[in-house]
Amino acid sequence: MKRIVLWMVLCLVCVFQAMGANKERSNYRYGDFYYDLYDDGTASVVGLYTISASKSVIEDKVVTDPTGQRRKEYTVTMMADYAFNENKYIKEMTFPKGLKVIPKGAFRGSSIEKITITKGMTSIETNAFRSCSNLRVVSLEGDATSIKDYAFAQCKNLNTVNREKGREISIGDYAFFECGNLHNFSFTDGITSIGVGAFKRCSLAASEVVVPSKIHNLNSEAFAESNLRSVIFDILSTPLIIMKIGVESLGDRAFAGCPSLTSVTIPYSVKKWGLAVFQGCESLQSVIIEERVTTIGEQAFSKCPSLASVTIPSSIRTIEAFAFSSCVKLQDIYVNWADPKVFVLNEENRKTIFLDVPADCRIHIPRGSKVKYGWLPGSDGSNVKWRGFPVVYDYHAVSTGVNDKERGSAIDDHGNEDVDDGAVVTFTAFPNKGYHLAKWTNAKGDSLFADNPHKLVVKSDAIVLAHFAPNLYRVSMSVEGNGSLRLSSGDSAVSVYKGAAQYDYNSKVTAEAVADSEWHLVMWANAKGDTLSTDTVFTFVVKGDTVIKALFALNTYRVKVSAEKNGTVKSDKDLYGYNTNATVEAKADTNYHFEKWTNEKGDIVSVDNPYTFTVKRETALQAHFTINSYHVHLSAEKHGWIPLRSDSLYAYNTQARAEAVADAGYHLAKWTDAAGDSVSSDNPYTFAIKKDTELKAHFALSHYRVSASAKDGTIMLGEDEIYIYGEEAVVEAAPLMGYHFVKWTNAAGDFLSESNPYRFTVRGETVIQAHCLTNNYQVNISAGENGRVLSNGGIYGYHVQVIAEAVADSGYHLAQWTDARGVGVSGSNPYLFPVEGKTELTANFVLNNYRVLLSAGAHGTMKSAGGYYTHGSEVKAETFPDQGYRFLEWTNATGYRISGANPYTFIAIREATLTAWFVRDNGSAESYRVNLSADEGGTIQSGGGVYLPGDTVRIVAKAHEGYHFLKWTKADGKLFSITNPYAFIATGAMELTAVFEKGSLTGFQTPLGAGVNGAYYTDGVLHLVNLEGAVVSVRTIDGRQMLLFTAGGDGDYAAALPAGIYILNAARGKDRFVTKFIVRE
């Protein structure tokens, strides 16, 4: 009956889920990282091991004991919370294929610069990359479905987030909060939600921000205080914000405080407004609300100081309080109600909707609604107002006509209705045969334009008339001077022409000027005298009545040359042919030199002497001369004086010398000329005399501060000193330990010197800095005789951690590591040390010493109890039986026979334990051998050997790390005992095996009164030993009770337990028994 009840209970508990994986190892180092390893073959990365691993790869697999018999692979599927929190070494990371989730706080505050969320990852958890100030680029490739709260918040340098188009993803609250440099975000299809404040205080200036159709409710402050430029509905070509159909609710302050937002289009799908949705958008200039929107929310556009225009559709029935209050530049409100009575306001809203809006703000009403807004017949509407604002009718009457219907006709394309203000109307004229359009005019006859057709932007009522003109025009041509004309037009030509003729409009006429002998053509001119051409043959198109004149001139010109005082001139001749070269030359008197040539107006024409030019007209030239001596005047400001003459006379182009003497504590700063411009800082200053010269000496204090600092070092000499101008300064730097000096730079970072100490001349206030870099050191790792090392070393930076590991030859072990002096530094293997200089490490090996234990069983004694022996040395074991007994054999620690010789000699190659066994010397050889062995999970400690009938045998096994003892089995595999250690009476030969199982268990086999107690589980059966009458409880590792019954005695109990780890408690009175066991699938 008990078994039936127990079986029913077990059937019920089978619905529970299998237990989670059990951790096998913690902080296991593999490659650049530490991992936790689990018994289901998975691994979790928990932290960084290698400090210098700036670009790290988390491998897909972790392998333990890669070359040994216990090799095992673990698949990396997890990462610990806060695994790389505040890590300042990682710059980039490649994630394993099996990783599904970036856990909370995983990289918070780290130095990571670039990440790629690869295919297979589904979630980025809370605070995962928060405050990563170096993070610049994030790529989401594939399967990510969730970015949790604050995942990338306060990543101040994050610039770009790339995302595959179409992948569905939700963005949590404040996910990108205060990412001030986030310019590029892929707002492609697939975003299913945008959390509260998700993009608050982001830039987004370069992004095409799309609020997708799947988001019906845009959460509060979603884009508040971001640098968005425009909000537009369904205009995909606009690289700004596009709100697709489906957005029904705009949350509180969703776009409030966006400083760069310039225009907004509210889509017709919006039905509900939160508070102050666009409040405080300081650059917002225009708002368009689409038809079908029925309400405008409270404070929706309040405090938008740049808002100039608003379009309100005819569907609006409610505008909440303060909707446009404090919009101090609002000038134009475009309302689409044909009858304003459909819009009704309560008294409170009436007062606050347009609070503090300028009184001259205009209300623009739709076409045909004049009367509904209060226009009286014949009125210009100047007194019509709505809600206290003047009403504007933005449409105009336009008509078209002609000046003479017999000459042509004209039309426009606007129809019979009024034209929108700013609309484009096209006017087209159709002239009758023999006429052409001359111009368009207004009703007063003022010319407007001449092109046909013409497009006009209408800004007022307009009457436009087409004027036509006949197509024949009079062309009058004449000559001035000695010459004649030849004229041609089409097929007709006139050899010599003077007078006038008529030509068709737009015809081409060619005129040729023929000059008389000794004359030439100067130009063709119009009636005003303006030059039309200088070519002999002149072609023009007739557009109207035309007057043209050809001007001729004589071919010779007079060149008149004169000299100002202090010199003379000469010329080749007086008369020159047109377009020929003339040369004039000037000669200066003593103590003078030639300066320039001027024309009759006094304008300079050349400074060359002689001067050659081409004669084009009558010409007058005059030579000018200048004295060869100049005055030089020197003066000094306070704090110095001029030691030589302050006024001197110098010949032209000679060298003058200016010198100044500074007062004590001062030096010459510069020389300036009469205009105050600096000319030199030399003292003395030498220059060439070209003109009268004034120079003034300026002086400055001669004491200057020299400030020196060091990066990764200290200033030993000259850290903060005062020097006299021109004095030599000396600075010296000492690098910190592990660094070396590189260079000196100035305050701007420019290179100065590689010398240390550095000497220079002080010319002014000076700030310099010494730069030091980390030392690199050679590390050599070698092995002495009888072993080898796994790495020979290399070059490492200061304080980098280096691992030295040695492998001894068979029979040897590492004694110690020694340095270049032979001094021991460590006995650890491997040996981890920081690099602090050039390092020589040598691994030293010595022969192994083995402990050999020799003992005698009952009825005998040993000659020697053993001792320590070097590898390869000879060991002799000898024993003496008691009276009436004889020697039988030697056995090892596990009870296996080693030898029957006495004495027994062998070579020491490992630790050894030998026991001598004896039997009665009565002629009988009866004795029992107990042979013990262990599987791969442990070893035999004692109990094997030869026993006489009735002897007590005590067997002991020990589990390896990561295993626990399970049971003893016989040679046929049947259970012998679950107790360890275990004692029994020798009644025959035995072959026993210790069986172990993975997993370290605690509290195993606590005594429950007298006798040996036990419990184990195999193949759906719970086996109990010596637990009769005990109350037995079995619970899961997390405390769920699976079994509860009273044991009727030793035996088997059917129990179909799901896979997992269980704790068995047995209680009988004050006695307790506790053990753990594992059920595998």
ROMI-150823 format. One record per residue (C-alpha): x, z, y. Coordinates in steps of 0.1 Angstrom, whole numbers, plus 5000, padded with zeros to 4 digits. Each point is the difference from the previous one (the first is absolute). Layout:
XZY...
END
This chain:
500050005000502950095024501549664994496749825008499650195033503649935010499749634992496949985023501950175029502849754996497749705001498850125034503450055015501149654990498349875031502750165021502749765013503550014985502550225017502549865025503649924991502550294997503250015021503149964978502750025026500250085038502349855026501749764976502649805018499949624994501649755023499450105037497050234993498750314983497149974976497550224981499649874964496850044980499249994962497749705004503049785010499350005037502350125029499450125036502749945026500450335019503049955024503249835010503350084983502549765016500450085037501549665008497249804984498549855032498549704981498750154968498249864970497850224979500449854965496949914979501550214971502050324996502250024969501350324985503150014977500349625004502849964974499150294976497650044971497550195023499549715024496649995016498449795027497550135026497849785022500050105037496350025010499950295025501750145031499950375009498350115032502550035029502749854977502049865030498650215028502450025030502649794980502549865025502049774976497549754986499549685021498349774975498550064966498849784971497250164980499649984962497349774985498150294984499550205032496450005011499950255029502250095029499250385000499350225029503050085023502349794978502149865028498850215029502650035028502549804980502449735013498549714980499949675020498149754979497650034971498249764977496950134981500249774969497349874978498650274978500150285026496450105010500350295024502250145028499150375003499650235029503150045023502049784976502149845028499150215029502550045028502549754985501649925034502249724985497349824981499549655015498449774974497350074973499049734975496950064978500249764971496949984979498150294984500050285026496450115006500550315021502150125029499250375003499850235030503250015022501849784975502149835028499150225029502750055028502349734986501149935036502149694992497749844974499649645013498449794972497650064971499649694978497049984976498849734976496849845011496950084981501250324983497450285005501550315016498750325017501950155029499750385004499650235030503049975024501949794975502049835028499550265027502649985028501949704986500849905036502149694990497649864974499549655014499349804968497350114975498449754976496350065007499049744973496850014979499750284976500150325021497150214988500350295024502050125030500150375004499750235030502949935024501649774975501849795027499850245029502949965024501449704982501349695018498449714980500849775030501249724978497450034972496849814993497950314995496949934979497250254994498849854967496349944991500150254972500550285026496550085012501050335017503250005021501250375001500750215030503249935020500949734975502049805026500050255029502950005025501549694983501549705018497349754989499549705024496449884992497050074978498349674991497349924974500849734974502549795019502649964974502449815022500450295024503050224990498350325011497150204986497249814982497050204989498249814972496450014991499250334983501250265025496950205006501350335014502850075025501350364997500850245028502949885022500749724975502049805026500250265028503150015021501449674989502249915031500549634993496549914989498849725024496749874986497350094975497449814981497550234982498549824969496349974994500350214968500750335020497050234998501550345007502550135026502050324999501050195031502449835025501049714977502149815027500450285025503150005022501249654990501949955033500749634997496549904987498749725023497149844982497350104975497649764982497350154978498449754976496349944996498250224974501950315011497250245012501950295015503250095019501350354991500650305022503249985021500849684981502149845028500350295024503250055020501249644994501649955035500749634996496749894986498749715022497249844980497550084973497549784981496950174988497849804976496249985001499750204968501250325017497250265003502050325005503250095020501150364995501250245027503349935018500449674981501949835029500750305023503250015020500749634995501249985036500849624999496949884983498949695021497849794977497350104976498449704981496550094987498149774977496550155004497649725012497850295011501750335009496950204991500949994963502850245007498750355007502250305009499250375002500850185033503250174988501649684986498949805031502250235022503150014977500449664984501849845029501250325017502849935025499849624995500749825033496849935020500949645005500149934962497949694994497249964974500049644986496649904986499149714977498849655010496349995010499650375004500150025039496350105004500250274974502850175019498249985033500949675016497449885025499249635006502449865026502250314999503749984996499950324979502450205022497950314998499150004963501450304981499950144965500950374993501350015035502449704996499749665016498649734977501949664998498449684987503049814985498549655000500149715025498149685009502049684998498949655010501749655001499549705023501749705018500649895036498749654994497849914970500949635004503650074993499650224969498550304982501150344987498950264974501050354988499750164965498350335007496349914996497250145021500750384995502050235021503750004991501950324989502550135025503449874990498549724978501749665000497949705012501249644997499249755028500249624992499749715025499049654991501049755029498349665002502049684998502449965030500150375007502050304988499650385003501850115031499250384998497650274993498650215029497750295006496749975020501950045032502449714992503050224993502349844974500150184967501949794975500749644991500449974962497349844978498650174980500750355014499550344985498950285024500050374993496750115017500250325021497149935024497049775006501449655005498949645011502649744991499949645014501949704987501449775027500849634992502249765020500649624998503049884980501949785026502650165023502149875030503850004995502049965033503749944998502749965028503750015006502250185025503449855007501449664989498549904967496949864982497750074970499149834968496850114983498349944966496850134984498949874966500449625000500249965037503250025021500949965037503649895008500250165034497250255010499050175032496550145006497250134978498049914968497250154978500650114964497850134972500050384993502850104976501849665002503949994999501949845030503749925000501949975034503649885005502050075031502449715012502550125026501649765025503849955001501950325011496850204994498850214970496850174988499950375009496750094984496349934994497750245020496350085003497950035031501350355006503649894997500550174966502649844977498349824971503149824985503549885008500049724973500049645012497049924977497150255004496950004977496950225007496350034988497249955025497750315002498849955036500849855034503849995002502649965027503649934990503149935021503549864990502850155023503249805004503450105017503349855011502850014974502850155022500250355015502250185025502050304988501150235030502750264994501150285024502050324999499450355013502950155020503250084982500349684980499649624999498149744977500549644989497749754982500549664983497649825024496850055020497549764982499350004963497849804977497050164984500950184968503849975005502550295001501550155031503050245003500650245028503050245004500750305023503450155011500350365013502250125028502850254995498850354987496649854991498549854969497149774992496850184991497049754996498149685010496550035016497449745008498149945033497750304992502950234994499450014962503150034978500549684980503450054985503250224999502149714986502849865021500249704999496349954994498649684983496249925000497549714995498549865032496249994999499150035037501550075035502350304995501750255024502750254986501950275017503250184987500350385005503350215000500850374996502950215011502450104973500450375008497550284991499550365009500150274972498550345009500550304977498150345003499550314978497150234994500550384999502450154974502849735007501849785025501749675005503950045002500849655014498649815030496249984999499849675019502249704991500149625005500649784970500449634995497449814980500450034962502850255002500150334980498950335018500650354986497550295005501150364991498350335003501250364996497650264986499850365010501050274975497550014971498749655007500749644990499149665012496649904985499649655015500549765029496949855016499649715024498049985033496849964981500650314979500649814968502750134977503049764997502750204981501150344987503749915000502450205022501849835015497749705001501549655006497849705009500249645016498949955036497249765004498250155031499850305022499850304977498850365002500850244972499150374997501550254976497750244981501250324982498750224972500850344984502849984974498850274976498049894969498650184969500949874966497550124973500849944963497950074969500349924963497649884973500850174967503150165015501250235028501949945033503450174998501349895034498349895033496450094992499050065036502849955026500349915038502649735009501449845032499249635004502749804983501350294979500549974963497550184978500550094963497250074975500450094963497450034972500250174967497649884972498050244980501150074964499249694979500149765030502649795018500349885036498949645007499749935038499250105036497049865018498750035036496650135011498549654994501350004964502749735008503350024981503050165018502850074976501050084965502950235011499750384995501150165022498849755026501749965034498449825029500149995039497150175017498249775025496650195002497650234981500649944963497950084969501649924966499150074964502150024969498549854968500950114965499049874966499650154965503249994979500049814967502250144973501549874967498950204970502049944968498750144967502249984969500450164966502950164982500749954963497350044974497049895022498649765026497950005032496749815006501049905036503449945016498750095035500049785031499750035038497450255013498950135034500750355012497850274982498549744976499250164966502149854971499550064963503150024977499250004963502450014970499749914963502450184977501449844968498850144966501450354995500650055037498150145030500450005038502250295011499849955038500249755028503350025020500949865035503149805010502150335000498950084965497850295012496850054981496849945021497250024974499150034964496649845004499149684982498649805017501650135033498149945033502050045032499849895037502849775013502050175027503249794999502149784977499450144965501949984967498250144970501450014964498050114969502250224977499050034963501050264974499450034962496850174990500150354985497450064973498750344988499950034963498050294985500850114964497850254983499150124965496550054986499150304979502550114974503249875015502550035029502149765021503749985005499449885036497049995022501149675016500949955037500749715025501849694989501249695019498749664992501649864969501650334988499750134964497650294991500350204968496950194987500650264972497650264985500150284974497050084978499050374992500450154966497649844976499449695021501649665003500349745029497449724999500449775031500449965038496949905021499749915037497650155025497049804987500750114964501449674987502850024974503449925015502550074972500450204968503850045005501550355008502150005020498549705020502249805025498549765027500849845034498450155032498049725018497050205011498550355001499550124965498250294981500850064963498550264977501450094965497450064973500350204968498150054967500150264973502949954976497850054969500349664986496749895017500149735027496350065012499749975038497849825025501149765028498049995032500849675019498849985036499749695024498549935033498449695016501249855033498350275021502350294990502750154978500450274972501650325012500250194967498450074966501349734977502150104970500050134964497850304991499650214968496550044987498150275021502349965031498349995034500549665018499749995038500049655016500449935037499749675020500549925037498349735020501849765023499250005038496549845004498950084965498350304983499950114963496949904981500450084963502150014968499249744973501049974963501849714985496649834992499050045037497450284994499850305024502350294991499650225031499349985038502250315007503549985015502050214990498550034966500950234970499149964963501250104965502249764980498249904969501549654996501949725016498549885034500249685022498550095034499849805033499550145035497549785019499950005038497749845026500649895036499050245027501350355009497450264992500050365012498350314985500349854965499250234971499550345016499650274972496550094990500650314979501950004968500949684982500849655011497349845022499649635008497849715010500549635001497949685003500249684980497749714992496850165015500650344983501050335015502150204975500150395004502550244983499550384998497350005027497150134979497450195022501549885033497949855028501549665005499649815034501449655007500149885036501449695018503050045022497650015031497950284985497049824984498950184968499849764970499750254970498950364996499650164965501050294977502549914973498650084966503549994984502949774996499049644996499149675016497449945027498749665008500549945038499949655014501850075033500649735026503649915008501650265023501950345003498250314988500650385000498850214970499350375005499350234970499050365006499450284974499750345015503050065023502149734982500449665016501349664988500549705025501349654993499849655015499649684981499649635008497449764986501149635002497849694998
END
